[in-house]
Amino acid sequence: MHRTDEEHEQLRLIRRYVTPGRRYLKLGGALLGMSERDRDTFLRKLGRAAGEISPRELDALLDRGWRECTAAAWLIAVAGRTEFREHLGGLLLASRGPFVGQAYCVCLASFGTSADADILEAYLDRYLPRADLYYDQTAALGALLLLDAKLGADHAARFLTPDGLWQQWIDGPPGKDRDAPDTYRTFIGQLLACADVAAKHCPDRLT
């Protein structure tokens, strides 16, 4: 079976930006478990890739599965491509697939504006009432708390009132981790710090 030119282009993008060193599997908590040397090498390559990939190529990756979307979201964050805010926000709110929402939350947190906080709020408004869904509520709350600290805002406060939406989600089935909300802020902050390191190796970072 012969591949079309479009299929060849997709494979090229995946081999260049998604699968090297199993990149898509390491963009998340696995970063924090690496040795300092391995993490620095990984983030240096990530930064260079973020400076090389074009907006058209990023769009192509975002139209595919969770592996490609995870890599694209991180490359967008590292390069500071805020023009992808609405696209990533739409993907986060749709939550059509697993494993990638955390990457969208890290990216929105990296942009660092009230517009990004609005998207995270909208996500929590939609998915905290669904106690049966264990999606990316923890990552979204962590990212929102991080933005509140940066912006001097209190977007997350209404979710964290006694018997508020956060507590209702935690208490609802299925069973969920009961870590303090600040734990998730710290975790997203650690991932964001990795993105910042990678950004130092990104030529012509936009922001």
N, C-alpha and C positions, 0 to 999 in steps of 0.2 A: 504494500500500500504506500503510495507516494504522498508525502506531506506537502501541503500548500506553502506558499511563501509566508503567509501569516503564521502558520504553525511553526515554521522554522524560526521566525522572529520571536515567537513566544518562548520557544526552547532556549534560544540564545539569551533572552532576558533572564530566564530562570537560572540558567547555568552561570550567568555573570553576577547576578545580584541576590539570588535567593538561596542557592544550595552550596556555594563555596564554604567549606568547613562546617557544613550543616548550620549555616547562619540562622535560618529561620527558627531552629530549636533553641538557640542560645540567646535570643532577644527577649529577655524576661528575667525571671529569678535565677536562671542558670548563670547569668552574667556575674551575679554576686558570689557564686560558689567557685569561680575561677581563681587561679593564682593571679597575683598582681601582674606578673609578666605576661601570662596568656591573655588576660583581659586587656592590657595595654596594646598588645599586638592585634587583637580582635577589633578593638575600637579604632585603632589607626586605620585598618583596612576598611572598616565601616565608614569612617569619615571620608576617605578617598572615594569610595563608591558613591556616597551621597553627593559629592561634587561632580561626579561623572554622569549620573543618570539624568535623563531629560524629563520634563513634565509629561511629554507624550508617553514615555516608557513607564513612568509612575502610574499614569492612568491605565495603561494596559495591565499592569500588575494588580491594580485595585479592582479590576474586573474579573479576577480569578479567585482562587480558593484562599483558605486561611493562611497557608504558608506564604504565598505571594503577598497577601495583604499585610501580614505581620512585617515582612521585610520592607515593604513600601512605606508603611506608617513610620517605621524607625528612620528610614532614609529621609523622609519628609521632615521629621523632627530635627534630625541632625543638620539638615540643610536650611532649616528655618523657612520652609515654603508655606507660608501662611495662606497662600491662595487655595490650598487644599482643605481649609477649615470646614467649609460647608459639605464637601464631599465626604470627609472623614466623619463629620457629625451625623450625616445621613446614614452612613454605614453602621455607626455605633448605635443609633436609635433603632435601626431595623433589626439588628442582632440576628441576622439570618444564618450565621454559622458560629461554631465554637472556636475557642482558643485565641481569638484575635482582638477581642474588646480591650484587653489590657493595653495593647500596643496603641490603640486609638486614644485611650485615656492618657498615656504617657505623652503622646504627641500633642494633644490639646493642652496639657499642663505645660509643655515646653513653649507653646506659643504665648501663654501667660497673660491673657487679657480677659476682660469681663465677658466678651463674646464667647470665649471658650468655657467660662464658668456657666454661662447660660445654657450651653449644650449639655454640660454635665448635669446641671439641675434638671433639664428636661428628661434626661435619661433616668435619673433617680425618681422623678415624678411618675414615669411610665412603669418602671420595673420594681420599685420597692413595694408597691401594693400587691405585686405578684409574689407572695411568699413561697409559692411552689416552684419558682424559677430561680435557680442559683446560677446567674449569668456573670456579669461583671460589676455588680453593685459595689463590691468592696473596692475595686480599682477606681470606680467613678467617684466614690466618696473620698478616697485617699487623694485623688487628683484635685477634687474640689476643695478639700481642706488645705492642700498645698497652695492653691490659687488664692484662697482667702488670706492665708498668711502673707503672701506676696503682695496682694492688692489692698490689704487692710480692710477686707470685707467680711461679711458673715453669711454668705450664700448657704452654707451647710447647716447653719444653726437650726433652721426650722425642721430639718430632718431628724435632729438629734434631741429634740425635746422628750421628756418622759412620756412614754406611750406613743411617741411619734412614729413616723413611717419606718425609720431605721429599726427601732425596737420591735415593731410589729413584724417586720421582715425577718429579723433574727429569731423571734419566737415562733414563727410559723414553720410548718413542715416543708421540706425535710430538715433534719438537723443541720445546723450551721456552726462554723467557728464563732466563738464569742470573744474574739480579741477586741481590745479597745480601739475605737476609730483612729486614734493617733498612730496605731501600729500600721494601718494602711497608708496614712500620710507619709510615715517614715519610709515605707517600702517603695512607694512611688517616687519619693524624693531620691532614694538611692539609685533607682533606674534613671531618673532624670539627670543625676550627676554623671552617670555613664554616657548619656547622650551628649552632655556638655563636653566631656573629654573627647568624644568622637568628633564633635563640631570643630575642635581646634585643628583637626587634620582635614577639614572640608574646605577646599578652595572656593573663594567667592561666596561664602555663606551669606544668605540673604538678610538675616537679622542678627 
